[in-house]
Amino acid sequence: MNTSRYLLFAILSACLLQAQQAAPYPPVMQGAIQEVYKTVNGTKLNLHIFNPPGFKPAGAAQGKRAAIILFFGGGWTNGTPGQFEQQCRHLATKGMVAIAADYRVKSRNQSTITDSVRDAKSAIRYVRENADRLGIDPSRIAAGGGSAGGHIAAAAGVIIGLDNPSEKLSVSSRPNALVLFNPVVIMAPAVGDAELTAQSGAITARGAQEASAVAISPWHYVTASAPPTIIFHGTADTTVPFVTVEAFSRKMQAAGVRCDLIRFEGENHGFFNFRPGGNKNYDETLAKAVQFLTSLGYIK
């Protein structure tokens, strides 16, 4: 990698990390049920499951619930599932099984971005494979996340492959819907679109650290089979440029896939996070996410 691309990578990683709220790891989320969905080299990766009030997963009379799995941000290097605790708590009150998922990141696991994508796919497959026990409808499993977490959710939604071969591959690892917060959606040069490639330079520089950047770049894999998607993004995002999600949304819509891009004028990266003192953008993104999920029949 040349010097300029290395500097872009360094700047991107720093920005992605700084954009995330400081939170403890491992997280302690009162009331959540913790389950290990995957063990890699002795590292246990957990799901933190928030059930609807009074919901008993084994109670067939209650009916199976829709689920959502949310992945934290942190530049594939740091972060904690606790970032989406409050969103999970709220969505559980709406009747969903809401899950904050852990996955491997570089600082703790010396992992690659590809490893993070594999973990997202494993988490979705685990939930679907155990849907009966968890009281979940396997045809209504959404995934989402912020920044790097939004990237691995999107990758699970559109990229075929990158599955763990030891898992039950007959069980799909693809989510049925996506809820993305300032996600990274392009990680390799956009052939034929020099402007988009230039605008996403720091992101593609980070992708170039991988054996194959194209293999982990959601924009490159959009087809008509992609799941319906909603994206929340600030127009002043200097970490993940707004132009990249505009391009992703256009490509999804051209393929005949629903992709609602919700613009937040003048907002920068991480604008959507919960803050103890209140954050109107947190409230608005969550309300619009509920509307989107309701339109799909995930919330009644």
Long-range contacts (C-beta under 8 A, 24 or more apart in sequence): 1-205, 1-208, 1-209, 5-205, 5-208, 6-205, 8-201, 8-202, 8-205, 8-206, 9-202, 9-205, 9-206, 9-208, 9-209, 11-202, 12-75, 12-202, 12-203, 12-205, 12-206, 12-239, 13-75, 13-77, 13-206, 15-75, 15-238, 15-239, 15-269, 16-73, 16-74, 16-75, 16-76, 16-77, 16-147, 16-148, 16-239, 16-269, 17-74, 17-75, 17-77, 17-78, 19-73, 19-147, 19-239, 19-268, 19-269, 19-270, 20-72, 20-73, 20-74, 20-75, 20-78, 20-79, 20-83, 20-146, 20-147, 20-270, 20-273, 21-83, 21-270, 21-273, 21-274, 21-275, 23-80, 23-82, 23-83, 24-80, 24-82, 25-79, 25-80, 25-82, 25-108, 26-80, 26-102, 27-80, 27-81, 27-82, 27-85, 27-100, 29-81, 29-82, 29-85, 29-88, 29-100, 32-85, 32-88, 32-100, 37-101, 37-122, 37-123, 37-126, 37-127, 38-119, 38-122, 38-123, 38-126, 38-164, 40-104, 40-109, 40-119, 41-109, 43-104, 43-108, 43-109, 45-101, 45-102, 45-103, 45-104, 45-119, 45-122, 45-123, 46-81, 46-101, 46-102, 47-99, 47-100, 47-101, 47-102, 47-123, 47-126, 47-127, 48-81, 48-85, 48-88, 48-99, 48-100, 48-101, 48-102, 49-97, 49-98, 49-99, 49-134, 50-88, 50-89, 50-91, 50-92, 50-97, 50-98, 50-99, 50-100, 51-92, 51-97, 51-135, 52-92, 52-93, 52-94, 52-95, 52-96, 52-97, 53-92, 53-93, 55-97, 55-135, 56-135, 57-97, 57-133, 57-134, 57-135, 57-136, 58-133, 58-135, 59-135, 62-135, 64-131, 64-135, 64-136, 64-137, 64-140, 65-95, 65-96, 65-97, 65-135, 65-136, 65-137, 65-140, 66-95, 66-96, 66-97, 66-136, 66-137, 66-140, 66-141, 66-142, 66-293, 66-297, 66-298, 66-299, 67-96, 67-97, 67-98, 67-99, 67-127, 67-134, 67-136, 67-137, 67-140, 67-141, 67-142, 68-96, 68-97, 68-98, 68-99, 68-141, 68-142, 68-143, 68-144, 68-179, 68-293, 68-298, 69-99, 69-101, 69-123, 69-124, 69-127, 69-141, 69-142, 69-143, 69-144, 69-153, 69-175, 70-98, 70-99, 70-100, 70-101, 70-143, 70-144, 70-145, 70-149, 70-153, 70-179, 71-101, 71-103, 71-120, 71-123, 71-143, 71-144, 71-145, 71-146, 71-148, 71-149, 71-150, 71-152, 71-153, 72-100, 72-145, 72-146, 72-148, 72-149, 73-145, 73-146, 73-147, 73-148, 73-149, 73-150, 73-181, 73-270, 74-105, 74-147, 74-148, 74-149, 75-147, 75-148, 76-105, 76-106, 76-111, 76-112, 76-113, 76-116, 76-148, 76-151, 77-105, 77-106, 77-107, 78-105, 78-106, 78-107, 78-108, 79-105, 79-148, 79-149, 83-146, 83-149, 83-273, 84-145, 84-146, 84-149, 85-274, 86-274, 86-282, 87-274, 87-286, 87-289, 90-286, 90-290, 91-289, 91-290, 91-293, 91-299, 94-290, 94-293, 94-299, 95-299, 95-300, 96-293, 96-298, 96-299, 97-134, 97-135, 97-136, 99-123, 99-127, 103-152, 112-209, 112-210, 113-148, 113-151, 113-187, 113-206, 113-207, 113-209, 113-210, 113-216, 114-162, 114-210, 114-211, 114-215, 114-216, 116-148, 116-152, 117-151, 117-152, 117-155, 117-156, 117-159, 117-162, 117-216, 118-162, 118-163, 118-164, 119-152, 120-152, 120-153, 120-155, 120-156, 121-156, 121-162, 121-163, 121-164, 121-173, 122-163, 122-164, 122-167, 122-173, 124-156, 124-172, 124-173, 124-174, 124-175, 125-163, 125-167, 125-168, 125-171, 125-172, 125-173, 128-171, 128-172, 128-173, 129-168, 129-171, 139-176, 140-176, 140-177, 140-296, 140-297, 140-298, 141-175, 141-176, 142-175, 142-176, 142-177, 142-178, 142-179, 142-293, 142-298, 143-175, 143-177, 143-178, 143-179, 144-178, 144-179, 144-180, 144-181, 144-289, 145-180, 145-181, 145-183, 146-181, 146-182, 146-183, 146-270, 146-272, 146-273, 147-181, 147-182, 147-183, 147-184, 147-239, 147-240, 147-269, 147-270, 148-184, 149-183, 150-180, 150-181, 150-182, 150-183, 150-184, 150-185, 151-183, 151-184, 151-185, 151-187, 151-216, 151-218, 153-178, 153-179, 153-180, 153-183, 154-178, 154-180, 154-183, 154-185, 154-218, 154-229, 154-248, 155-216, 155-218, 157-218, 157-226, 157-227, 157-229, 158-218, 158-221, 158-222, 158-223, 158-226, 159-215, 159-216, 159-218, 159-221, 160-221, 161-215, 162-215, 162-216, 174-227, 175-227, 176-227, 177-227, 177-228, 177-229, 177-292, 177-293, 177-296, 177-298, 178-227, 178-228, 178-229, 178-230, 179-229, 179-230, 179-289, 179-292, 179-293, 180-229, 180-230, 180-231, 180-232, 181-231, 181-232, 181-233, 181-272, 181-285, 182-232, 182-233, 182-234, 182-237, 182-239, 182-240, 182-245, 182-269, 182-270, 182-271, 182-272, 183-231, 183-233, 183-240, 183-245, 184-240, 184-244, 185-217, 185-218, 185-219, 185-244, 185-245, 185-247, 185-248, 186-217, 186-218, 186-219, 186-220, 186-244, 186-247, 186-248, 187-213, 187-214, 187-216, 187-217, 187-218, 188-213, 188-214, 188-217, 188-220, 190-219, 190-247, 193-247, 195-243, 196-243, 196-244, 196-247, 199-241, 199-243, 199-244, 200-241, 200-243, 200-244, 202-239, 203-240, 203-241, 203-244, 218-248, 219-244, 219-247, 219-248, 219-251, 222-248, 222-251, 222-252, 222-255, 222-257, 223-255, 224-255, 224-256, 224-257, 226-252, 226-255, 226-257, 227-257, 228-257, 228-258, 228-259, 228-296, 229-257, 229-258, 229-259, 229-260, 230-259, 230-260, 230-261, 230-262, 230-288, 230-289, 230-292, 231-259, 231-260, 231-261, 231-262, 232-262, 232-264, 232-272, 232-285, 232-288, 232-289, 233-261, 233-262, 233-263, 233-264, 234-264, 234-265, 234-266, 234-267, 234-268, 234-269, 234-271, 235-263, 235-264, 235-265, 235-266, 235-267, 236-265, 236-266, 236-267, 236-268, 237-267, 237-268, 237-269, 238-268, 238-269, 239-268, 239-269, 240-269, 260-292, 262-288
